[in-house]
């Protein structure tokens, strides 16, 4: 079982409900592709160190999950790259 930490930034121009919908849809992507023990932590809106895609701030989320293979995180990565709602994301494999 491999453990992963995923941090992503949602664009600040969305409403509060839309931001939560983005986070829950990406949580569903992980569940649908076999990830377990999914924990979602919202870090709230924060200023970015530098401007990304013309945004100076964003809503930060951190997800941790476990998976037998990397199918779930690869699908998350693919969809996050396509999504206009995700400004930036980072997937890290956690060592025990």
Secondary structure, DSSP 8 states (H G I E B T S, - for coil): -EEEEEEEEEETTS-HHHHHHHHHHHHHHHHHTT-EEEEEEEEEEEEEEEEETTEEEEEEEEEEEEESSSHHHHHHHHHHHH-SSEEEEEEEEE--
